[in-house]
Every structure is written in C-alpha cells, then in structure tokens.
C-alpha cells in the first residue's frame, strides 16, 4: 500500500525543530495542553514566542482561536506556520528584531 502523500503537522514540526536547532540554537519546548500552541520558543535575548504548526490547508479549532487570543492578551506573540520555511522565517524575523533592540 502506498504511503499517503499528505504532509502531517507532526512531520512539519519535527523537520522544523531540527532545522531551527542547527540554525538558531533556541530552546523549543513542546506544549501538551489542549488548545495551546505546539511550541514555546525561547530565543536568545530573552524573547519568548508561541508557535502552532499546521499542515498546508489546516485550520485552527475554535478552542485554539480562543486560547491563542488569551495568550496574545497577556502580551505574547503566537505564530501559526504551515511549513518548515515559514517557521525558520518567523525565527529569523524575531532574531533580527532582538538584534535591533540591543
């Protein structure tokens, strides 16, 4: 039986985490609570962001939308990414914003 060619969120997340480890050296904590983003990412310079991985075409559940808004109301950023490249771009942008603050 042929393997399903649909990219799973888990596959995107695993590849993205490995790539980010090599390029950025940030701490990427896995979140296991329902409706929370997949990762809490601690960047050099003291910046923390939340990241939710979705497969292309994937959508947030209503519970996720509510929780992400609650997190944003506390002053944190929540990013939803659909590819490895998009995740790496988010980290690059966050890092360059940190660098410009120094």
TITORMAR-725104 format. One record per atom (N, C-alpha, C): residue number from 0; atom name; x, y, z. Coordinates in steps of 0.05 Angstrom, whole numbers, plus 5000, padded with zeros to 4 digits. Example, Ala and Ser with C-alpha at 12.3 -4.5 7.8 and 13.67 -1.06 7.14 Angstrom:
    k   a     u     v     w
    0   N  5264  4886  5156
    0  CA  5246  4910  5156
    0   C  5264  4934  5156
    1   N  5257  4955  5142
    1  CA  5273  4979  5143
    1   C  5258  5001  5157
This chain:
    k   a     u     v     w
    0   N  5017  4977  5000
    0  CA  5000  5000  5000
    0   C  5018  5025  5000
    1   N  5012  5044  4983
    1  CA  5028  5068  4980
    1   C  5023  5086  5004
    2   N  5044  5100  5012
    2  CA  5043  5119  5035
    2   C  5027  5143  5026
    3   N  5010  5152  5044
    3  CA  4994  5176  5039
    3   C  5014  5200  5035
    4   N  5010  5216  5014
    4  CA  5028  5238  5009
    4   C  5021  5264  5023
    5   N  4999  5264  5038
    5  CA  4992  5288  5053
    5   C  5012  5292  5075
    6   N  5023  5317  5076
    6  CA  5042  5323  5097
    6   C  5027  5327  5123
    7   N  5037  5313  5144
    7  CA  5025  5315  5170
    7   C  5038  5338  5186
    8   N  5023  5350  5204
    8  CA  5033  5371  5221
    8   C  5058  5361  5236
    9   N  5056  5337  5246
    9  CA  5078  5325  5261
    9   C  5104  5325  5245
   10   N  5102  5318  5219
   10  CA  5126  5317  5202
   10   C  5137  5345  5198
   11   N  5120  5364  5194
   11  CA  5130  5392  5191
   11   C  5143  5401  5216
   12   N  5131  5395  5239
   12  CA  5142  5404  5264
   12   C  5169  5391  5269
   13   N  5172  5365  5265
   13  CA  5197  5351  5270
   13   C  5220  5362  5253
   14   N  5214  5366  5227
   14  CA  5235  5377  5209
   14   C  5242  5406  5217
   15   N  5222  5421  5224
   15  CA  5226  5449  5231
   15   C  5243  5452  5256
   16   N  5238  5435  5276
   16  CA  5252  5436  5301
   16   C  5282  5429  5296
   17   N  5287  5408  5281
   17  CA  5315  5401  5274
   17   C  5329  5423  5260
   18   N  5316  5435  5240
   18  CA  5329  5457  5225
   18   C  5334  5481  5243
   19   N  5315  5488  5260
   19  CA  5319  5511  5278
   19   C  5341  5506  5298
   20   N  5343  5481  5308
   20  CA  5365  5475  5326
   20   C  5392  5481  5313
   21   N  5395  5474  5288
   21  CA  5420  5478  5274
   21   C  5425  5507  5268
   22   N  5404  5522  5261
   22  CA  5408  5550  5252
   22   C  5406  5571  5274
   23   N  5391  5566  5295
   23  CA  5385  5587  5315
   23   C  5393  5580  5343
   24   N  5395  5555  5350
   24  CA  5403  5548  5377
   24   C  5383  5557  5399
   25   N  5358  5560  5392
   25  CA  5338  5569  5411
   25   C  5327  5544  5426
   26   N  5314  5549  5448
   26  CA  5301  5528  5463
   26   C  5272  5526  5454
   27   N  5264  5502  5446
   27  CA  5238  5497  5434
   27   C  5223  5476  5451
   28   N  5207  5486  5469
   28  CA  5193  5469  5488
   28   C  5166  5459  5476
   29   N  5161  5433  5478
   29  CA  5137  5421  5468
   29   C  5115  5426  5488
   30   N  5092  5435  5479
   30  CA  5069  5440  5496
   30   C  5049  5417  5492
   31   N  5038  5407  5514
   31  CA  5019  5384  5512
   31   C  4991  5391  5521
   32   N  4986  5415  5530
   32  CA  4959  5423  5539
   32   C  4940  5427  5516
   33   N  4916  5419  5519
   33  CA  4896  5421  5498
   33   C  4892  5451  5491
   34   N  4891  5457  5465
   34  CA  4886  5483  5454
   34   C  4910  5502  5456
   35   N  4932  5494  5469
   35  CA  4956  5511  5469
   35   C  4971  5507  5444
   36   N  4988  5527  5436
   36  CA  5005  5524  5413
   36   C  5024  5500  5417
   37   N  5034  5489  5395
   37  CA  5052  5466  5397
   37   C  5078  5471  5411
   38   N  5089  5495  5408
   38  CA  5116  5500  5419
   38   C  5117  5528  5433
   39   N  5132  5529  5454
   39  CA  5141  5554  5466
   39   C  5170  5556  5459
   40   N  5177  5577  5445
   40  CA  5205  5580  5435
   40   C  5218  5603  5451
   41   N  5240  5597  5463
   41  CA  5256  5617  5479
   41   C  5280  5625  5462
   42   N  5280  5650  5454
   42  CA  5301  5660  5436
   42   C  5323  5673  5453
   43   N  5346  5674  5441
   43  CA  5368  5689  5454
   43   C  5360  5718  5457
   44   N  5367  5731  5478
   44  CA  5360  5758  5483
   44   C  5334  5760  5500
   45   N  5323  5737  5509
   45  CA  5301  5738  5527
   45   C  5274  5740  5515
   46   N  5271  5734  5490
   46  CA  5244  5735  5477
   46   C  5232  5708  5476
   47   N  5206  5707  5482
   47  CA  5191  5682  5482
   47   C  5167  5685  5462
   48   N  5164  5665  5445
   48  CA  5142  5665  5426
   48   C  5128  5637  5427
   49   N  5103  5636  5419
   49  CA  5089  5611  5417
   49   C  5085  5605  5387
   50   N  5087  5579  5380
   50  CA  5084  5571  5352
   50   C  5066  5547  5350
   51   N  5046  5549  5332
   51  CA  5029  5527  5325
   51   C  5035  5518  5297
   52   N  5040  5492  5293
   52  CA  5045  5481  5267
   52   C  5019  5470  5255
   53   N  5014  5476  5230
   53  CA  4991  5465  5216
   53   C  5001  5455  5189
   54   N  4987  5434  5179
   54  CA  4994  5425  5152
   54   C  4982  5445  5133
   55   N  4992  5446  5108
   55  CA  4980  5464  5089
   55   C  4950  5460  5087
   56   N  4935  5481  5089
   56  CA  4906  5479  5088
   56   C  4893  5474  5115
   57   N  4910  5468  5136
   57  CA  4900  5463  5163
   57   C  4888  5488  5175
   58   N  4869  5484  5193
   58  CA  4856  5506  5206
   58   C  4857  5503  5236
   59   N  4856  5526  5250
   59  CA  4854  5526  5279
   59   C  4826  5518  5288
   60   N  4825  5504  5310
   60  CA  4799  5497  5322
   60   C  4789  5522  5336
   61   N  4764  5523  5343
   61  CA  4752  5545  5358
   61   C  4766  5548  5385
   62   N  4772  5525  5398
   62  CA  4786  5525  5423
   62   C  4814  5538  5421
   63   N  4828  5532  5399
   63  CA  4854  5544  5394
   63   C  4852  5574  5390
   64   N  4833  5582  5375
   64  CA  4829  5611  5370
   64   C  4825  5626  5396
   65   N  4809  5615  5413
   65  CA  4803  5628  5439
   65   C  4829  5628  5456
   66   N  4842  5606  5458
   66  CA  4867  5604  5475
   66   C  4889  5622  5464
   67   N  4892  5623  5437
   67  CA  4913  5640  5426
   67   C  4908  5669  5431
   68   N  4882  5677  5431
   68  CA  4875  5705  5437
   68   C  4881  5711  5466
   69   N  4876  5692  5484
   69  CA  4882  5696  5512
   69   C  4912  5700  5516
   70   N  4928  5684  5502
   70  CA  4957  5687  5504
   70   C  4966  5714  5494
   71   N  4955  5723  5471
   71  CA  4962  5749  5460
   71   C  4954  5771  5479
   72   N  4932  5768  5493
   72  CA  4923  5789  5512
   72   C  4943  5792  5534
   73   N  4959  5772  5540
   73  CA  4980  5773  5560
   73   C  5006  5786  5550
   74   N  5006  5793  5524
   74  CA  5029  5806  5512
   74   C  5048  5788  5497
   75   N  5041  5763  5494
   75  CA  5058  5744  5479
   75   C  5050  5742  5450
   76   N  5069  5735  5433
   76  CA  5063  5731  5405
   76   C  5057  5702  5400
   77   N  5037  5696  5383
   77  CA  5031  5669  5374
   77   C  5031  5669  5344
   78   N  5048  5651  5333
   78  CA  5050  5648  5304
   78   C  5039  5621  5296
   79   N  5025  5621  5274
   79  CA  5015  5596  5262
   79   C  5030  5592  5236
   80   N  5045  5570  5233
   80  CA  5061  5565  5209
   80   C  5053  5540  5195
   81   N  5057  5539  5169
   81  CA  5047  5517  5152
   81   C  5070  5503  5138
   82   N  5095  5510  5144
   82  CA  5117  5497  5131
   82   C  5143  5502  5147
   83   N  5163  5486  5141
   83  CA  5189  5489  5154
   83   C  5200  5517  5148
   84   N  5199  5524  5122
   84  CA  5210  5550  5114
   84   C  5196  5573  5128
   85   N  5170  5571  5132
   85  CA  5155  5593  5145
   85   C  5164  5595  5175
   86   N  5168  5572  5188
   86  CA  5178  5572  5215
   86   C  5205  5585  5217
   87   N  5223  5577  5200
   87  CA  5250  5589  5200
   87   C  5249  5619  5194
   88   N  5231  5628  5178
   88  CA  5228  5656  5172
   88   C  5218  5671  5197
   89   N  5199  5659  5211
   89  CA  5190  5672  5236
   89   C  5213  5675  5256
   90   N  5229  5654  5259
   90  CA  5251  5655  5278
   90   C  5272  5676  5269
   91   N  5277  5677  5243
   91  CA  5296  5696  5233
   91   C  5287  5725  5238
   92   N  5261  5730  5233
   92  CA  5250  5756  5238
   92   C  5251  5764  5268
   93   N  5244  5745  5285
   93  CA  5245  5750  5314
   93   C  5273  5756  5322
   94   N  5292  5740  5313
   94  CA  5320  5744  5320
   94   C  5330  5772  5310
   95   N  5323  5780  5286
   95  CA  5332  5806  5276
   95   C  5319  5829  5291
   96   N  5294  5825  5301
   96  CA  5282  5845  5318
   96   C  5296  5847  5344
   97   N  5305  5825  5355
   97  CA  5320  5825  5380
   97   C  5347  5839  5376
   98   N  5360  5833  5354
   98  CA  5386  5845  5348
   98   C  5384  5875  5345
   99   N  5362  5885  5334
   99  CA  5359  5914  5330
   99   C  5353  5929  5356
  100   N  5344  5914  5377
  100  CA  5338  5926  5403
  100   C  5363  5930  5419
  101   N  5383  5913  5415
  101  CA  5408  5914  5430
  101   C  5423  5940  5426
